[in-house]
Amino acid sequence: MPDAVRRDPAASVDDGPPAEGAGRRPPNVLVVITDQQRADHVGFAGNPDLRTPNLDALAARSTVFDRAYVANPVCSPNRSSILTGRMPSSHGVIFNDRALPWGAETFVRPLREAGYRTALIGKSHLQLSVDREMVPRIGRDACADGFDNSVYGWEFAERFDGDEDPTPPADYYGFDHVEFATDHGARMAGHHLRWALAKGASRDDVVHPMGPDSPGDRRSPRWWQIYRPPYPAELHCTAFVAERTLAFIDEATSQDRPWMAWMAFPDPHHPLTPPGKWFDRHRAEDMTPPDTFGDPLDDAPPHIRAIRARTDGPLWVMPFGVDDPGLVREALAATYGMIEFIDAEVGRVLDHLEQIGVADDTIVVFTSDHGEMMGDHSLMLKGNLHYQGVLRVPLTVAAPGFGPARSTSLVSSLDIAPTLLELCGLRGHRGMHGESLRPLLDDPTVSVHDHLLVEDDVSPVIARLIGVPARMRTLMTADARFARDSDGFEQVFDLDSDPAETTDRSDDGWRRDELHTALIDSMMAVDDVGGGISRDRAG
């Protein structure tokens, strides 16, 4: 492995991009982020069944990072890490049950203060969201009080049920324009709901309980979460995110200001509900379960074996085991339809950048917040399952002045924030744990990380309820994965000889001491130097 190149992620870019970019106005920034998309669920990763021509074309002019890993394997923590460049234990969002501190420094705030228009459109998940089924249980008055009095209640679905259109503060973690899509599957919430109703949607079709009785057709006989929504693709969250991103880009461009758009698709997260023709894009019988399907996981930690034994998917948010290859095929077919719909809408936006003459002046990043097991090792969904399918995500960076390249160096979701700030000529905030990937745009063979840390925490109450350890830590190196949980169980995989992670080497002690020491060192390096909160933003 090449020696790591250490660079100050807060350094300015006074030396600038290549000469041809000198003197240009600040570049625009478009971050395209999906939810729960594996690194191999794109055409440019070599997937033979997925048709993603627009993402493939973007990758063809980007630096593609084939070994990009998350800082945490669930939504809120890793999204907060992408925006702050900090590990979850440092910024405080260690699980989906809490919000990013209101004053947290994100990479968006320096852009805004430098004159950028900034927008978040789609899924945020920087704060808690409340499903509508919770309202009867806890009382609408209690919910309403929380909405009115808390800066952490902006993403609650119920906020958008009334006649008044809620308007988040002008500085929402650095975003001055916000439009939420705050739910999954066929159920709408947030600004997405208001947008669809304005287009003539029936409320009964777009707001409904999340469960086996959710409306829709062609549902899977094996898993209720696979079905077609009862409304057209034009009203789906994927279309909403693209359409509203286009509107923001046009508005910002008309003001002759640089802009940054966080274009956040809620898909292909479960429930698996591609709308209209996208449900029919793939046939389940044509899908192939992963090579590791059927892995008995005899030597896996107890909580993974327990998840593997739970094959009925009792709760829509909980990982479970799968012993029926037909279910995996159905899930793959629906997931691929969702991804191809996203690809088409991303293509709309990228084509528009060309049409209005700003494509050459725009940084475009494509990534996801975490992966999905999708039948690997006979497991579904994500969470305390630190296999490659969950930890690895797609990551591409296209930047003015840089040509296409491909890198197999270790990179992290943490690196996106310092990279974008450096490419925009700005300094990062105090305490970023990520490294700028600018050196890899110049030379994809260099490295900025010798190893990567993945954190995973749940509250002790939830841990006991669902039978998982309260804490897991994973160390990724160029050729190994070492994981240890708070119950004392370990996993070690030799990724050179066993890239599919089928043989746990923990029993024979393979490199255990070396990797354990590196894990401890990585954890100690995550020192909280202010939680990324340097200003009072509570007002």
N, C-alpha and C positions, 0 to 999 in steps of 0.2 A: 504494500500500500504506500503511495507517495506520502511524504511528510506533510503534515497539516500546515496550511498557511494561516497564520494568525493575523487578523486585521481588526482594527477598531471599528465595530459596527456603527459607532457614532461619528466616524470621520466624514468630513464633507467630501465632495467630489470636485475639488478645485482642479485636480488633474483631468477631470472630465471624461466623457466618452470619447470614442475615436474622433479624429479631427473633423470628419464630415458632419458631426453633430454639433460642433462648436458654434455658439452664438444663437442657437435656436431658443425659442421660448420654452418654458418648462414643459415637459411631456405630460400628456394626459395619462391617467391610470385607470385601467379596467381590470378588476379582479372578478373572475368567474369562479364561483365556488358552488359545488354541489353537496348534497348530503348523503353520506353512506355509500360512496362509490369506490370500489376496489381499484387498485392500480392497474390490474389487468382487464378492467371493464372499459376499454377504449380500443379503437382499431389500431392506433399507433403503438400500442403495447404488444401487438401481434395477435390480438384476439381474432380468430377467423370467422366468427359468427356475427359480431357486432359491426354495424355500418355507421361510422361516425365521420363522414367525409369532411365536415367543417372543423371538428376538433383535430382531425388528422392534418388538414391544411395548416391550421394554427401551429401544430407541433412541428411541421416541416420548416417553419421559419423561426422556431424557438430553440432555446436550450431545453432539452428534455431531461429531467432528473429521474432516472430509473430506480433509484433507491431513496425515495423520499418517505420519511416516517413521521407519524404524529407525535405530539408531546403527551397526548392522552387519548384513549380510544372511544370517547363519547363526545357528544355534540358541544355542550356549553363550555366545558373546560378547554377543548382544543380550539374552538372559535375564539375564545378569549385569548388564548396563547398566540394565535395567528395575528390578532390585532395589537397585542402588547409586546410580542417578542419575548415573553416571560413564561416560565414554567407555571403550571397550575398552583402548586404549593406556594408560589410567590405572589401571584395576582389574586389568589383566594378562591377561585372558582374550581373546586376540586371535584365537583359532581354536578349533575343537572338540577340539583335541588337548591341552587343559590344563584345570585346575580353578580355580574362584574361590578366592583365598586364604582360608584358614580364618578368619582374623580380619577379613575384609572387613566394613565397615559397610554394612548393608542398611537399607531403610526398615522392615523387619520388627522389627529389634531395639529401636528406640525404642517401638514399639507394645507389644512384650512387656514391656519394662521399665516401661511405664505401666499394666500390669495386664491387657493383652489375652491371651487364649488365641490361639495362632497355629498354623496348620496348613498344610502343603504336601501336597497330595494329587494324585498323577498324575505327569506328566513334570516332572522337575527340570532335569536336564542342567546343573547347576552344577558337576558333577564328571564325570570320564571314566566311560564305561561300556565293558565288554568283552563282545564277542559270544562265544557258546559255541564257535564254530568256532576261536577263538583259543586256547582252553585246550589242545587237543592240540598246537598248534604251539609254544607257549612252556612248556608243562608245568604241570600242576595245582599242584605244590608251589610254584612261583614265584607263581602267582596267590594261593594260600592265604596265603603269607607277606605278600603285599601287602595282602590283606584284613585280616589280623590286626594289622599294624603301622602302617598308614597311615590318617590321618584323611581321606584322599582316595579311599578305596576303597568308600564306602558305596553307590554306585550300580552296582557291578558286578553283572551278572546272576547270576553264579555264586555269589554270597553266599547266594542264596535257594534253592539246589538241595538243601541238606541238611535235616536234621530240625529244627535249631534256628532259631527265628524271629529274625533279626537286628533289633536295636533301635538305631537311630541315637541319637547324643547328644541330651540334652534341649535343647541350643541348636544347632540345625542352621541356621546363618546367620540365626538369630533365630527359627526355627520350633521350637516345643516339641512338635509332633506331626507325624510324617512318615510317609506311605505312598506308596511309589514304584510307578509303572508305567514300566519302564525299557527298553522296546523298542517297535518299530513293526510295523505290519502285523498279521498274524494270530498272531505269535509273542509269548507272554507271558513276562514276567520281573518280578522284584521282588515287592512285596507283592501286586500284581495276580495273579501266578501262585499265591501261597499262598491268596489269596481264592478263586480259581477252583477249585483243587483241593479246598478245603474245601466247595465247592458241588457236588462230585461230578464235576468235569471229568476227562477222560482226559488224562494227561500227554502221550501220543503225539499228541493233537490240538492241544495248546496250546504245546508246546515242540518245535520242529522247525527244520531248517536254513533260512536265509534265502537263497532262490535260485529258479531256474526249477522245481525239484522240490518247492517248498513245497506242502503239501496244500491242497486247496480246489477248488471247481468254478467253471465259467463263466469261466475265465481268458481274457484277451485273447489272440488269436492273434498280435498284433503286439508285445505287451510283457508279459513274465511278471509284472510287478508289479500287474496288475489281476486280482483274483480274490476269491471269497467264502470267508471262513474256514470251517473244518470244525466250527464250534461255534456255538451260538445267540447272538443279540444280547445276551441277558441276561448272558453271560460276557465280553463284549467290554470293552476298556479304557475305552470311553466310558461304559458302564454302571457299571463299577467306580468311576471318578472321581466320578460323580454320587452313587452310593449311599454311598460313604465320606465324601463331603463332607456329605451330609445327616446322617450319624451324628455327625460332629464338631460340626456346628451345634447339634444337639439336646443333646449333652453340654455344650458351652460355655454354651448358653442355660440349661440346668438349674442351672449354677453361678452364674447371675446375674452373668456377667462379659461385657464386650465381647469380641468375637472378630474375628480376621482369618483368612480362608481363601483360600489360593492354589489355585484349582481349575483344574488344568492338564491339558487333554486332549492326548494324543499325536497325535491326528488333526487335520486331514486330510492330514498328512504321508504321502508315499509309503512303502512300497507302498500301493496304493489298494485297501483291503479292507473295504468296508462289509459288515457281517454281515447274515444273514437277509434280511428283507424290504427292508432299506435298499439292498441291491445292486440291487433291481428298481425302485427309485423312479424312475429315469430311463432312457430308451432312448438308446443311443449315436446312433442315426440322427436323433434329435430335437435333438441338440446342434449348436451352431454354432461352428466354429473362430473365433478372434479375427480382426479385420480385418487385422492385420499378419501373419497367417500367410502364408508364401511370401516374406517380405522376404528378399532375397538377402544383405543385410548387406555389400554390396560395399565400403563405406567404413568398416566397423567395425574396431576394433583386431585385430591378428593372433590373439590368444587367443580372441576371440569368434568369429571366422571358423573357427578350428580346432574349437571346440566345435560350431558349426553343422554342420560337415562330418562329425562323429561321430554317426551316426544309429542305431547299434545299442545304445545304452545299456549298455556293457560292464560297468559296475559300478553297483550300485544307488544309490550315493551321489553319483555324478558327473553333472553336467549334460550334456545332449547335444542335438543337433539333431533335428528331426523333419520329414520330407518327406511324410508320409502323413496327410492330414486325418482318416482313420478312427481312427488312434491318438489324436489329440487328442479326438475325440468320445468314445471309450471312456474316456479319462482324465477328461474333464469329467463324464460320467455317474456314474462311480464316486466322484469327488470330491464331487459334489453330494449323493450319498447319504450320505457320511460327514458332511458338514456338517449335513444335515437330521437325522441321528441325534443329533449334538451339540445341535442346537437343541431337540429334544424333551427331552433330558436336562437342559439348562439350564432349560427350562420347568418340569420337576419341582422343581428347587431353588428357582426364583423363586416358584412356587406355594406351596411349603412355607414360605417366609419370610412370605407373606401369612397362611397358616393359623395360624402360631404367633405372629403379631402383631408381627413385628420388621421387616417390609418398609420401613416408613416411617423406621426408624432405621438403615438399612443403606446404605452407599455401595456401588455396584456398578460395576465397571469391566469392560469387555469389550475384548479386543485379541488380537493374535497376535504371535508372535516375529519373523516375516518373511513375505514373500509367496512367489510361485511363478510362473514364466513361463507354464506351461500353454499352450504353443503361440504365445504372443506372439513375433513376429519369428522364428518357426519354432524356438523354443528350449524346452527342458523343464528343470524343477527350478530351482535357485537357486545362489547363490555369486557368482562374479566377473562377474555379469551385472547391472549397476546400472540396469536399466530400472525403470519405474514398477511393473510387476507384482511385482517382488521387493522394492522399497524401500518401497512404500506398504502400510500395514496398516489394518484397521478399528480404531477407537478410539472408545468411548463412555464417558461418565462420568455416572452418575446419583447425585446427592447430596442428602440431606435439606435442604430449604429452597431448592432451586434448581429452576426450571422447565425445560422442554425448550427446546433451541436448536440451531442448526446453525452451525458455524464453518468457514470456508475458510482460516483463518490457519495458517501453518506451525507444526506441533508435532512433538515427538520422543518416542520411547520413553523417553528420559531424563527427561521431564517427569512421568512417572507417580509416581515416588517423592516428589519435593517436593510434588506436588499432594495426595497422600494424607496426608502428614504435616501439611500445613497444614490440611486439612479436619478432621483429628483433633486439632488444637490442639497439635501437637508441633513441635519444631525438628528440622531436618535436620542431618545430620552434615557434617563439614568437607569441602569440595572437591567438592560436587555440581556437575555441569555442566548439569543440567536446570533448568528454571524451573517454578514453580508455575503451573498453569493456572487457578487460582482467578479471576484477572481475566476470563478468557474465559467462565467460568460466569456471571459477572455481566453481561458484555457480549461476545458472540461476535465482534464486529467488531474488537476490539482485537487486538494482537499482542504476543507476548513474544519473538519471534525475527525478526530480519531475514533470516537464512539458517540452514541446518542443515548439519552435517558428517556424512558417513557414512564410516566406516573399514572396511578390508577387508585382512586380512593372512593369509598362510599361511607356513609355514616354508620356507626356501629349498629344502630337500630335496623337500618335497611339490610346491612350485612347479615344480621341474624335472621331477618325475615325471609330473605331469598337464598340463604345458605352459601354465601361467598365470603372470602376473606375481606376484611375492612381495608386492606392496603396491599397493593402489588407494585413492584418495581421491575422494570425490564431494561437491560443494557443491550444495545445493538452495536456490534462491531462489523468490520468488513466481512468477517467469515463466521460469526457466531451470534447466537441469541441466548442470553442468560436471564432468567426470570426468578424472582423470589417473592413469596407472599408473606403476609403478617402471621400466618399460621406455621411458617417455617418450611413450607414445601418449595422445592426448586425444580426448574426445568433448564436443560442445557442442550442446544442443538448445534451441530457442526454444519453450517450452511454450505460449505464447499462440497462435502460429500452427501449431504442430505438437505437440499434446498426445500423440499416439501415438508420438512420437520416431522418426520414419522418415527424417528429413533431418538428418544430422550437419553442423553449421555450422563445424566446426573448420578446414576448408580456407579459408574466406573470412574467418576471424579475428573473427567476430561476437562482440563483447563479451569477447573472450578476455582482454585485459589486466585489465579490471575484475574478471572472475570469478576469474582466477588469483590476483590479489592478495587477494581475499576468502577464497579457499581457504587460502592461506598464513597469513593472519591467523587463520582458524579453527583451523588446526592448531597455531599458536603459542599459542592461548588454552587448549589442552588441556594445561595444566601439571600435573604430578603433584605434589600437595601432601600426599603421604603415602599414596597408593594406596588411600585409603578405609579404611586399617587404623589404627585408633587404640588398639586394646587387644590384649593378649596373650590369644588365644583358642585356643591350641594344646593346651591341656590337656583 
